[in-house]
Structure formats: C-alpha cells, structure tokens
Amino acid sequence: SKKECEDIMEAFHAEASGDLNTSSLHAELHQYLQRRFVEPEEFTEFAYAFICSLEAYRDDPDFELFDLMLAGAVHPSIMQDQETMLRELQTLVHSCADGGIENHSHHNHRGQRMTGNGKNFGARDQVTRRVMRAVMQAMFPEKSVDRMNCLMKALHQTLQMLFDAGRSSNPDAAFVSDLFSATADGTQSPLIEEMRRQHVHEVLEFTAEISHQLIRQAGGESYVNLHGRLDPHILIQREDTIFVLDKNFPEIKSTAMLESAWKLGDEGPQQVADVLQTFRNNFLLKRENAWVVVGPKAVVEKAVELAPGKLSKDGTKLEDSKVAQRNRALKVLDNPYSRDEGYTPQQLLKETRRVPRKFDEDMPEVED
C-alpha cells in the first residue's frame, strides 16, 4: 500500500548514512531491503511493487522525489535541504502568527512549547492569508511570479479545505499546526505539497541551466543528437568549467565540484556528459537564494508592501483589499514553460511536468 511504501522510505532515510550520494543510494537501499525482507521471494515481490508504486503515486512529492533520486536526476541531500526549508518556514510562520510580526519579543507562558532554537510558540497559533503571503515572499525572494501564484492558489485551497472540515472558523486564517500536518497516509496540505514540488522542480531546472551553460562554454551547443542525448565527443576544458561554476556557486562549493571532476594532476579536457553526471551524483545543484532564512522583520516589510493602496517594487499598483476579497475564488492560471523532449537539460525539465497539481482539478477555470 501507499502507507507501507512511505513508511519504508522514511525508515530507509532514517538509517541511511549522512554522506549518501547517488551511487551509494542504490547499494544502501538494496542492503536495507535485504535486511527487511529476508526471504528472496518476498524481497523480489516488494521490489517490483515498490517500483510500480513510484509511478502510481507520483503525484505525491515523497514518491516523485524518491524516484528522481533513484534515477540520478537529483542528489539525495535534497531530502535534508527540503526538511530544513520546511522547518525554517514553520518556525517563521509561528513567529509571525497572531500578531507576532508586530511584536518580535517572545515570553514564556503556560501552554506554549519550546522550539529547538529557544523560541516559544503557542500550540494553536493562527496565521492569516496575508501574513502567509508575506512570509512566502520573504523566504523565497527569487520565486517567479508564476510559481508564487501557484503557492497562493495552493494556500487558498488549503485554507478552504480546513474551513470546510471545521478546523478553522475563518476561510482567511488557519492554525499553523494544521497547515503543516499530514493525514494518516502521509498526505500533506496542498500548500506544503506544492512547496515541496516547486523545490524539486527548481533544482531540476537549475541543473538543466548549468548543463546548458557548460555545453555553450564548451562550444558544443549544436552537438545534441536527435534523441536528446549529449554527444559523448563534446569536451570541456578545466578553465571553462571554472568560469561556469564561479558564476553560479560560492567559492568553496565551486572548488569542491571542480576537484570531483578533475582529479589531482589531471588537467586535460573532460567529456561534458561525464562532468555533469559527476556534479549531479555528488552535489545538490540548487540556487543559493532558492530559499533563505529570514526573521519577522523581513516579513513585516513584505506585509507593508502588500498593504492596500501600496505599490509593488516594479511600480505597479497592488489590488486593494476589497478587490482581493472579491477575487478569492478565481484560479490563477500558470503560464506554460517551454521545454524540449529529450539526463540532458531536456530530460531534467521533462520531469517537472509529468504530474498535474491536485488542486488544478478542484478549482474552476475563469474566462475573461
């Protein structure tokens, strides 16, 4: 069942070593399943069912992510990065809940719990739609307009679901714990699932962008065959790779990536396909500001920008509160991303559009 597969994936990650990479992932998973299923027939039966489940439940971020890790599209450390992102998000939302953005000081009160960083938060803190929007804009400064609209659409769906289920008295607010909770089968709220899915897709798209830059720098932009695979004869010099890495990564990470592709004393050119595979297998290729750790002060600044009658940074007038309330039932349509067929940049991008979002089917289309 889906729950059994999720339990096994969770247990495997709990036992896996901290320095897990793409190559060792397969070996450690095989060893773990052998320990769990001693009988060969039982082991084979589960392995077959598990692979089928990865495709059948791909609309669940857990299954999608595990499938991509097994395929070598993303580094296994993406799991830790995603967990850290959600933990920081929950801490920030608690800080801003129930007027917390106006009062940054925290005091000890009965009925509150202590977080790992020493801050006290109420067990039933509430957060509004407007505050959540400010929180997301502060924590995801480089999120595209289309993707931020998708998050707002998922937030609307989540708040409406909680209100319909009687877990909130206001369709514009919800308890923080309910936003981050999961059902018995592991399903999370539409907002958290969309946030996790975007996190994975942004890693895939950034990896594809790094691939394009290396191909262009090697002068082999036209050397991709009809099947969308990189021509194995495209070679790139060490200096050209340094140029691409320095543009996209901090110096420490750039140096480590370079040393993984060019061993000590090896200064000759390398095949672009091999360099890209080495990077994907050993490093999480993610934009440095894909998500950032911020405090309530940054959320306050974003909330002020979103106040009625204010102007956005690009000088356009934001809708006033009455218009926003009147348009809450509208669906924000996503502009389609252009992606080619064909792990080349094309294959990486193809992974980001295999599964439709759940809430796309639940909300009505609105015609102009």
PAMILO-39250 format. One record per residue (C-alpha): chain; y, z, x; residue in three letters. Coordinates in nm, 4 decimals, padded with zeros to 6 digits. Each point is the difference from the previous one (the first is absolute). Example, Ala and Ser with C-alpha at 12.3 -4.5 7.8 and 13.67 -1.06 7.14 Angstrom:
// residues 2
KOLLO  kette         y         z         x  rest
KOLLO      A  -00.4500   00.7800   01.2300   ALA
KOLLO      A   00.3440  -00.0660   00.1370   SER
// end
This chain:
// residues 368
KOLLO  kette         y         z         x  rest
KOLLO      A   00.0000   00.0000   00.0000   SER
KOLLO      A   00.3645  -00.0252   00.0961   LYS
KOLLO      A   00.0295   00.3764   00.0403   LYS
KOLLO      A  -00.3051   00.0125   00.2307   GLU
KOLLO      A   00.1452  -00.2743   00.2200   CYS
KOLLO      A   00.3363   00.1760   00.0176   GLU
KOLLO      A  -00.1692   00.3280   00.0923   ASP
KOLLO      A  -00.1904  -00.1699   00.2815   ILE
KOLLO      A   00.3133  -00.1725   00.1325   MET
KOLLO      A   00.1868   00.3306  -00.0074   GLU
KOLLO      A  -00.2842   00.1866   00.1704   ALA
KOLLO      A  -00.0295  -00.2696   00.2665   PHE
KOLLO      A   00.3709   00.0189   00.0836   HIS
KOLLO      A  -00.0252   00.3787   00.0215   ALA
KOLLO      A  -00.2815  -00.0241   00.2558   GLU
KOLLO      A   00.1257  -00.3027   00.1947   ALA
KOLLO      A   00.1547   00.0487   00.3424   SER
KOLLO      A   00.3767   00.0030   00.0345   GLY
KOLLO      A   00.0053  -00.2979   00.2383   ASP
KOLLO      A  -00.1836  -00.2310  -00.2383   LEU
KOLLO      A   00.0705  -00.3695   00.0516   ASN
KOLLO      A  -00.1241  -00.3174  -00.1651   THR
KOLLO      A  -00.2935  -00.0404   00.2379   SER
KOLLO      A  -00.1236   00.3580  -00.0254   SER
KOLLO      A   00.0534   00.0107  -00.3784   LEU
KOLLO      A  -00.3125  -00.2056  -00.0688   HIS
KOLLO      A  -00.2170   00.2001   00.2395   ALA
KOLLO      A   00.1140   00.3395  -00.1309   GLU
KOLLO      A  -00.0370  -00.1088  -00.3630   LEU
KOLLO      A  -00.3535  -00.1221   00.0690   HIS
KOLLO      A  -00.0915   00.3290   00.1679   GLN
KOLLO      A   00.1549   00.2015  -00.2819   TYR
KOLLO      A  -00.1917  -00.1884  -00.2691   LEU
KOLLO      A  -00.3242   00.0376   00.1953   GLN
KOLLO      A   00.0504   00.3762   00.0060   ARG
KOLLO      A   00.0783   00.0047  -00.3709   ARG
KOLLO      A  -00.2790  -00.2357  -00.1108   PHE
KOLLO      A  -00.3073   00.0774   00.2070   VAL
KOLLO      A  -00.2378  -00.2329  -00.1814   GLU
KOLLO      A   00.0466  -00.3649   00.1124   PRO
KOLLO      A  -00.0395  -00.1342  -00.3544   GLU
KOLLO      A   00.2627   00.2400  -00.1348   GLU
KOLLO      A   00.2328  -00.0866   00.2891   PHE
KOLLO      A  -00.0319  -00.3751  -00.0631   THR
KOLLO      A   00.0450   00.0395  -00.3742   GLU
KOLLO      A   00.3186   00.2024   00.0374   PHE
KOLLO      A   00.1432  -00.2306   00.2677   ALA
KOLLO      A  -00.0432  -00.2994  -00.2310   TYR
KOLLO      A   00.1518   00.1840  -00.2981   ALA
KOLLO      A   00.2874   00.1263   00.2144   PHE
KOLLO      A   00.0996  -00.3481   00.1166   ILE
KOLLO      A  -00.0089  -00.1206  -00.3605   CYS
KOLLO      A   00.2157   00.2961  -00.1041   SER
KOLLO      A   00.2660  -00.0866   00.2574   LEU
KOLLO      A   00.0604  -00.3236  -00.1850   GLU
KOLLO      A  -00.0613   00.1258  -00.3542   ALA
KOLLO      A   00.2510   00.2862   00.0350   TYR
KOLLO      A   00.2478  -00.1766   00.2211   ARG
KOLLO      A   00.2835   00.0786  -00.2404   ASP
KOLLO      A  -00.0336   00.3600   00.1247   ASP
KOLLO      A   00.2009   00.0491   00.3228   PRO
KOLLO      A  -00.2815   00.2038   00.1592   ASP
KOLLO      A  -00.2516  -00.2831  -00.0330   PHE
KOLLO      A   00.2510  -00.2689   00.0980   GLU
KOLLO      A   00.1003   00.1894   00.3127   LEU
KOLLO      A  -00.3559   00.0774   00.1088   PHE
KOLLO      A  -00.0978  -00.3639  -00.0440   ASP
KOLLO      A   00.2941  -00.1133   00.2148   LEU
KOLLO      A  -00.0905   00.2521   00.2712   MET
KOLLO      A  -00.3603  -00.1213   00.0093   LEU
KOLLO      A   00.1228  -00.3605   00.0217   ALA
KOLLO      A   00.2236   00.0849   00.2966   GLY
KOLLO      A   00.3231  -00.0972  -00.1751   ALA
KOLLO      A   00.1578   00.3435   00.0468   VAL
KOLLO      A  -00.0577   00.2884   00.2405   HIS
KOLLO      A  -00.1850   00.3067  -00.1389   PRO
KOLLO      A   00.2964   00.2229   00.0896   SER
KOLLO      A   00.1759  -00.1488  -00.3023   ILE
KOLLO      A  -00.1801   00.2694  -00.2013   MET
KOLLO      A   00.1729   00.2798   00.1934   GLN
KOLLO      A   00.3338  -00.1791  -00.0181   ASP
KOLLO      A  -00.0316  -00.0386  -00.3756   GLN
KOLLO      A  -00.0994   00.3631  -00.0507   GLU
KOLLO      A   00.2948   00.1154   00.2106   THR
KOLLO      A   00.2363  -00.2245  -00.1969   MET
KOLLO      A  -00.1129   00.1431  -00.3348   LEU
KOLLO      A   00.0114   00.3569   00.1305   ARG
KOLLO      A   00.3578  -00.0468   00.1223   GLU
KOLLO      A   00.0921  -00.1668  -00.3296   LEU
KOLLO      A  -00.1388   00.2877  -00.2045   GLN
KOLLO      A   00.1847   00.2533   00.2160   THR
KOLLO      A   00.3255  -00.1922  -00.0436   LEU
KOLLO      A  -00.0448  -00.0319  -00.3769   VAL
KOLLO      A  -00.0632   00.3748  -00.0270   HIS
KOLLO      A   00.3178   00.0604   00.2006   SER
KOLLO      A   00.2021  -00.2127  -00.2406   CYS
KOLLO      A  -00.1636   00.1128  -00.3232   ALA
KOLLO      A   00.1809   00.2095  -00.2625   ASP
KOLLO      A   00.3404  -00.0411   00.1616   GLY
KOLLO      A  -00.1258   00.0572   00.3527   GLY
KOLLO      A   00.2169  -00.2823   00.1326   ILE
KOLLO      A   00.3064   00.1962  -00.0963   GLU
KOLLO      A  -00.1253   00.3209   00.1593   ASN
KOLLO      A  -00.1854  -00.0505   00.3261   HIS
KOLLO      A  -00.0724   00.3657   00.0669   SER
KOLLO      A  -00.3413   00.1342  -00.0953   HIS
KOLLO      A  -00.0685   00.3643  -00.0877   HIS
KOLLO      A  -00.3197   00.1919  -00.0509   ASN
KOLLO      A  -00.0868   00.0518  -00.3662   HIS
KOLLO      A  -00.3124   00.1043  -00.1756   ARG
KOLLO      A  -00.2000  -00.2896  -00.1398   GLY
KOLLO      A   00.0863  -00.2310   00.2903   GLN
KOLLO      A  -00.2304  -00.1307   00.2690   ARG
KOLLO      A   00.0635  -00.0373   00.3727   MET
KOLLO      A  -00.0430  -00.3426   00.1593   THR
KOLLO      A  -00.1177  -00.0683   00.3531   GLY
KOLLO      A   00.3538  -00.0378   00.1323   ASN
KOLLO      A   00.1122   00.3335  -00.1379   GLY
KOLLO      A   00.1862  -00.1182  -00.3121   LYS
KOLLO      A  -00.0583   00.1605  -00.3386   ASN
KOLLO      A  -00.0481  -00.2193  -00.3045   PHE
KOLLO      A  -00.0684   00.0872  -00.3627   GLY
KOLLO      A  -00.3439  -00.0747  -00.1303   ALA
KOLLO      A   00.1500  -00.1912  -00.2959   ARG
KOLLO      A   00.3081  -00.1665   00.1441   ASP
KOLLO      A   00.1355  -00.2857  -00.2091   GLN
KOLLO      A   00.1621  -00.3183   00.1258   VAL
KOLLO      A   00.1982  -00.2632  -00.1902   THR
KOLLO      A  -00.0215  -00.3766   00.0143   ARG
KOLLO      A   00.3422  -00.0266   00.1692   ARG
KOLLO      A  -00.0916   00.2501   00.2710   VAL
KOLLO      A  -00.3314  -00.1763   00.0656   MET
KOLLO      A   00.1843  -00.3293   00.0407   ARG
KOLLO      A   00.2374   00.1588   00.2508   ALA
KOLLO      A  -00.2921   00.1596   00.1846   VAL
KOLLO      A  -00.1816  -00.3328   00.0344   MET
KOLLO      A   00.3098  -00.1845   00.1168   GLN
KOLLO      A   00.0677   00.2675   00.2612   ALA
KOLLO      A  -00.3574   00.0143   00.1290   MET
KOLLO      A  -00.0607  -00.3774  -00.0041   PHE
KOLLO      A   00.3257  -00.1415   00.1421   PRO
KOLLO      A  -00.1444  -00.3430   00.0821   GLU
KOLLO      A  -00.1870  -00.0522  -00.3262   LYS
KOLLO      A   00.0800  -00.3380  -00.1538   SER
KOLLO      A   00.1708  -00.0215  -00.3389   VAL
KOLLO      A  -00.3122  -00.1509  -00.1550   ASP
KOLLO      A  -00.2217   00.2802   00.1253   ARG
KOLLO      A   00.2464   00.2715  -00.0984   MET
KOLLO      A   00.0055  -00.1527  -00.3478   ASN
KOLLO      A  -00.3793   00.0212  -00.0071   CYS
KOLLO      A   00.0200   00.3691   00.0912   LEU
KOLLO      A   00.2515   00.0606  -00.2765   MET
KOLLO      A  -00.2263  -00.1825  -00.2441   LYS
KOLLO      A  -00.2943   00.2155   00.1108   ALA
KOLLO      A   00.2170   00.3118  -00.0343   LEU
KOLLO      A   00.0906  -00.1016  -00.3559   HIS
KOLLO      A  -00.3678  -00.0496  -00.0812   GLN
KOLLO      A  -00.0929   00.3369   00.1533   THR
KOLLO      A   00.2699   00.1936  -00.1849   LEU
KOLLO      A  -00.0926  -00.1672  -00.3280   GLN
KOLLO      A  -00.3700   00.0765   00.0511   MET
KOLLO      A   00.0721   00.3673   00.0686   LEU
KOLLO      A   00.2297   00.0202  -00.3021   PHE
KOLLO      A  -00.2567  -00.1644  -00.2291   ASP
KOLLO      A  -00.2685   00.2383   00.1287   ALA
KOLLO      A   00.2165   00.2992  -00.0873   GLY
KOLLO      A   00.0440   00.1079   00.3616   ARG
KOLLO      A   00.3753  -00.0527  -00.0125   SER
KOLLO      A   00.2580   00.0752  -00.2669   SER
KOLLO      A   00.2323  -00.2745   00.1228   ASN
KOLLO      A  -00.0879  -00.3627   00.0821   PRO
KOLLO      A   00.2670   00.0098   00.2720   ASP
KOLLO      A  -00.1483   00.2952   00.1920   ALA
KOLLO      A  -00.3346   00.1374   00.1129   ALA
KOLLO      A  -00.1522   00.2854   00.1931   PHE
KOLLO      A  -00.0340  -00.0849   00.3689   VAL
KOLLO      A  -00.3614   00.1162   00.0055   SER
KOLLO      A  -00.0849  -00.2454  -00.2795   ASP
KOLLO      A   00.1529  -00.2932   00.1901   LEU
KOLLO      A  -00.2290   00.0655   00.2967   PHE
KOLLO      A  -00.3123   00.1094  -00.1879   SER
KOLLO      A  -00.3220  -00.1995  -00.0363   ALA
KOLLO      A  -00.2593  -00.0268  -00.2744   THR
KOLLO      A  -00.3615   00.1113   00.0302   ALA
KOLLO      A  -00.1052  -00.3445   00.1271   ASP
KOLLO      A   00.2745  -00.0029   00.2642   GLY
KOLLO      A   00.2477  -00.2246  -00.1828   THR
KOLLO      A   00.3603   00.0840   00.0871   GLN
KOLLO      A   00.3206  -00.0640  -00.1934   SER
KOLLO      A   00.1278  -00.3605  -00.0146   PRO
KOLLO      A   00.2941   00.1021   00.2205   LEU
KOLLO      A  -00.2147   00.1404   00.2813   ILE
KOLLO      A  -00.2488  -00.2863  -00.0193   GLU
KOLLO      A   00.2821  -00.2561   00.0195   GLU
KOLLO      A   00.1559   00.1885   00.2913   MET
KOLLO      A  -00.3307   00.0027   00.1883   ARG
KOLLO      A  -00.0630  -00.3670  -00.0743   ARG
KOLLO      A   00.3441  -00.0992   00.1260   GLN
KOLLO      A  -00.0569   00.2041   00.3155   HIS
KOLLO      A  -00.3151  -00.2021   00.0758   VAL
KOLLO      A   00.1578  -00.3337  -00.0903   HIS
KOLLO      A   00.3040   00.0681   00.2191   GLU
KOLLO      A  -00.2329   00.0677   00.2933   VAL
KOLLO      A  -00.1819  -00.3277  -00.0682   LEU
KOLLO      A   00.3230  -00.1963  -00.0268   GLU
KOLLO      A   00.1455   00.1534   00.3156   PHE
KOLLO      A  -00.3247  -00.0771   00.1841   THR
KOLLO      A   00.0284  -00.3583  -00.1213   ALA
KOLLO      A   00.3605  -00.0136   00.1203   GLU
KOLLO      A  -00.1032   00.1223   00.3470   ILE
KOLLO      A  -00.2679  -00.2711   00.0001   SER
KOLLO      A   00.2560  -00.2683  -00.0858   HIS
KOLLO      A   00.2350   00.1206   00.2730   GLN
KOLLO      A  -00.2731  -00.0068   00.2662   LEU
KOLLO      A  -00.1082  -00.3489  -00.1070   ILE
KOLLO      A   00.3576  -00.1291   00.0128   ARG
KOLLO      A   00.0648   00.1691   00.3343   GLN
KOLLO      A  -00.3147  -00.1610   00.1395   ALA
KOLLO      A   00.1276  -00.3387  -00.1127   GLY
KOLLO      A  -00.3019  -00.0585  -00.2200   GLY
KOLLO      A   00.1547   00.0142  -00.3437   GLU
KOLLO      A  -00.1651  -00.3263  -00.1023   SER
KOLLO      A  -00.3421   00.0891   00.1409   TYR
KOLLO      A  -00.1609   00.1477  -00.3108   VAL
KOLLO      A  -00.2914  -00.2017  -00.1304   ASN
KOLLO      A  -00.0598  -00.1095  -00.3583   LEU
KOLLO      A  -00.2119   00.3074  -00.0740   HIS
KOLLO      A   00.2931   00.2276   00.0787   GLY
KOLLO      A  -00.1565   00.1312   00.3214   ARG
KOLLO      A   00.1805   00.0327   00.3283   LEU
KOLLO      A  -00.0863  -00.2600   00.2580   ASP
KOLLO      A  -00.1875   00.1925   00.2745   PRO
KOLLO      A   00.1798  -00.2036   00.2666   HIS
KOLLO      A   00.3476   00.1456  -00.0763   ILE
KOLLO      A   00.0878   00.2131   00.3026   LEU
KOLLO      A   00.2861   00.2444   00.0385   ILE
KOLLO      A   00.1485   00.1412   00.3170   GLN
KOLLO      A   00.0412   00.3716   00.0605   ARG
KOLLO      A   00.3792  -00.0339   00.0163   GLU
KOLLO      A   00.0139  -00.1768  -00.3371   ASP
KOLLO      A  -00.2068   00.2765  -00.1569   THR
KOLLO      A   00.2367   00.2619   00.1441   ILE
KOLLO      A   00.2928  -00.1837  -00.1593   PHE
KOLLO      A  -00.1617   00.0170  -00.3465   VAL
KOLLO      A  -00.1151   00.3611   00.0304   LEU
KOLLO      A   00.3346   00.1302   00.1243   ASP
KOLLO      A   00.1723  -00.1508  -00.3044   LYS
KOLLO      A  -00.2270   00.1765  -00.2477   ASN
KOLLO      A  -00.1292   00.3260   00.1483   PHE
KOLLO      A   00.1271   00.3022   00.1928   PRO
KOLLO      A  -00.0400  -00.0195   00.3775   GLU
KOLLO      A  -00.2917   00.2451   00.0186   ILE
KOLLO      A  -00.2056  -00.1798  -00.2629   LYS
KOLLO      A   00.0926  -00.3413   00.1368   SER
KOLLO      A  -00.1245   00.0992   00.3469   THR
KOLLO      A  -00.3273   00.1388  -00.1390   ALA
KOLLO      A  -00.0619  -00.3171  -00.2001   MET
KOLLO      A   00.0654  -00.2185   00.3016   LEU
KOLLO      A  -00.2383   00.2030   00.2171   GLU
KOLLO      A  -00.2743  -00.0359  -00.2617   SER
KOLLO      A   00.0202  -00.3807   00.0123   ALA
KOLLO      A   00.0645  -00.0392   00.3738   TRP
KOLLO      A  -00.2155   00.2243   00.2114   LYS
KOLLO      A   00.1258   00.1318   00.3315   LEU
KOLLO      A   00.0311  -00.2829   00.2522   GLY
KOLLO      A  -00.0452  -00.2718  -00.2613   ASP
KOLLO      A   00.3184  -00.2086  -00.0171   GLU
KOLLO      A  -00.1378  -00.3291  -00.1286   GLY
KOLLO      A   00.0548  -00.1464  -00.3478   PRO
KOLLO      A  -00.2102   00.1192  -00.2931   GLN
KOLLO      A  -00.1113  -00.1711  -00.3176   GLN
KOLLO      A   00.2365   00.0874  -00.2842   VAL
KOLLO      A  -00.2927   00.0626  -00.2350   ALA
KOLLO      A  -00.1492   00.2559   00.2415   ASP
KOLLO      A   00.3351   00.1753   00.0499   VAL
KOLLO      A   00.0536   00.0298  -00.3747   LEU
KOLLO      A  -00.3499   00.1350  -00.0560   GLN
KOLLO      A   00.0497   00.2586   00.2749   THR
KOLLO      A   00.3258   00.1164  -00.1573   PHE
KOLLO      A  -00.1505   00.0264  -00.3500   ARG
KOLLO      A  -00.3103   00.1826   00.1204   ASN
KOLLO      A   00.1846   00.2626   00.2047   ASN
KOLLO      A   00.3407   00.0505  -00.1610   PHE
KOLLO      A   00.1575   00.0380  -00.3408   LEU
KOLLO      A   00.2509  -00.2842  -00.0179   LEU
KOLLO      A   00.2720   00.1497  -00.2197   LYS
KOLLO      A   00.3769  -00.0230  -00.0100   ARG
KOLLO      A   00.1566   00.3130   00.1438   GLU
KOLLO      A   00.2195   00.0487  -00.3073   ASN
KOLLO      A  -00.2558  -00.0952  -00.2626   ALA
KOLLO      A   00.0391   00.3615  -00.1092   TRP
KOLLO      A   00.2131   00.2732   00.1532   VAL
KOLLO      A   00.0180   00.3774  -00.0220   VAL
KOLLO      A   00.3273   00.0997  -00.1655   VAL
KOLLO      A   00.1458   00.3130  -00.1580   GLY
KOLLO      A   00.1690   00.0780  -00.3320   PRO
KOLLO      A   00.3395  -00.0956   00.1456   LYS
KOLLO      A  -00.1069  -00.3650   00.0323   ALA
KOLLO      A  -00.1287   00.0085  -00.3573   VAL
KOLLO      A   00.3344   00.1369  -00.1207   VAL
KOLLO      A   00.1789  -00.2911   00.1644   GLU
KOLLO      A  -00.2299  -00.2483  -00.1711   LYS
KOLLO      A   00.0385   00.1765  -00.3344   ALA
KOLLO      A   00.3787  -00.0227   00.0294   VAL
KOLLO      A  -00.0257  -00.3735   00.0674   GLU
KOLLO      A  -00.2090  -00.0366  -00.3163   LEU
KOLLO      A   00.2439   00.1976  -00.2156   ALA
KOLLO      A   00.1497  -00.1796  -00.3036   PRO
KOLLO      A   00.2843  -00.2348   00.0899   GLY
KOLLO      A  -00.0723   00.0076   00.3750   LYS
KOLLO      A  -00.0391  -00.3017   00.2225   LEU
KOLLO      A  -00.3101  -00.0773   00.2020   SER
KOLLO      A   00.0199  -00.0694   00.3729   LYS
KOLLO      A   00.0127  -00.3742  -00.0545   ASP
KOLLO      A   00.3070   00.0442  -00.2231   GLY
KOLLO      A  -00.1695  -00.0713  -00.3320   THR
KOLLO      A   00.0687   00.2310  -00.2918   LYS
KOLLO      A  -00.2969   00.2076  -00.1062   LEU
KOLLO      A  -00.0800   00.0251  -00.3688   GLU
KOLLO      A   00.1413   00.3016  -00.1797   ASP
KOLLO      A  -00.2259   00.2663  -00.1477   SER
KOLLO      A   00.0096  -00.1425  -00.3528   LYS
KOLLO      A  -00.1136  -00.3429   00.1164   VAL
KOLLO      A  -00.2733   00.1579   00.2142   ALA
KOLLO      A  -00.1272   00.1978  -00.2996   GLN
KOLLO      A   00.0030  -00.3078  -00.2205   ARG
KOLLO      A  -00.2032  -00.2015   00.2524   ASN
KOLLO      A  -00.2703   00.2559   00.0760   ARG
KOLLO      A  -00.2660  -00.1909  -00.1893   ALA
KOLLO      A   00.0639  -00.3230   00.1888   LEU
KOLLO      A  -00.2429  -00.1200   00.2601   LYS
KOLLO      A   00.1423  -00.0794   00.3433   VAL
KOLLO      A  -00.1489  -00.3347   00.0979   LEU
KOLLO      A  -00.1022  -00.0510   00.3611   ASP
KOLLO      A   00.1051  -00.3097   00.1876   ASN
KOLLO      A  -00.3167  -00.1606   00.1357   PRO
KOLLO      A  -00.0514   00.0018   00.3735   TYR
KOLLO      A  -00.0941  -00.3348   00.1521   SER
KOLLO      A  -00.3209   00.0332   00.1972   ARG
KOLLO      A  -00.2296  -00.2626   00.1476   ASP
KOLLO      A  -00.3764  -00.0117  -00.0124   GLU
KOLLO      A  -00.1890   00.0679   00.2941   GLY
KOLLO      A  -00.1255   00.6580   00.4848   TYR
KOLLO      A   00.2815  -00.2485   00.0625   THR
KOLLO      A   00.3392   00.0708  -00.1536   PRO
KOLLO      A  -00.1126  -00.1938  -00.3082   GLN
KOLLO      A  -00.3134   00.2078  -00.0478   GLN
KOLLO      A   00.1904   00.3254   00.0408   LEU
KOLLO      A   00.2520  -00.0959  -00.2646   LEU
KOLLO      A  -00.2741  -00.1206  -00.2318   LYS
KOLLO      A  -00.1348   00.3557  -00.0169   GLU
KOLLO      A   00.3240   00.1238  -00.1540   THR
KOLLO      A  -00.0382  -00.2062  -00.3167   ARG
KOLLO      A  -00.3655   00.0360  -00.0869   ARG
KOLLO      A   00.0423   00.2721  -00.2613   VAL
KOLLO      A   00.2558   00.0158  -00.2844   PRO
KOLLO      A   00.1722   00.3288  -00.0643   ARG
KOLLO      A  -00.1426   00.1978  -00.2903   LYS
KOLLO      A   00.3330   00.0533  -00.1697   PHE
KOLLO      A   00.0854  -00.3724  -00.0006   ASP
KOLLO      A  -00.2355  -00.0410  -00.2959   GLU
KOLLO      A   00.1281   00.3060  -00.1861   ASP
KOLLO      A   00.3675  -00.0872  -00.0258   MET
KOLLO      A   00.1360  -00.2865  -00.2112   PRO
KOLLO      A   00.1650  -00.3007   00.1546   GLU
KOLLO      A   00.3674  -00.0422  -00.0875   VAL
KOLLO      A   00.1462  -00.3432  -00.0402   GLU
KOLLO      A   00.3642  -00.0729   00.0664   ASP
// end
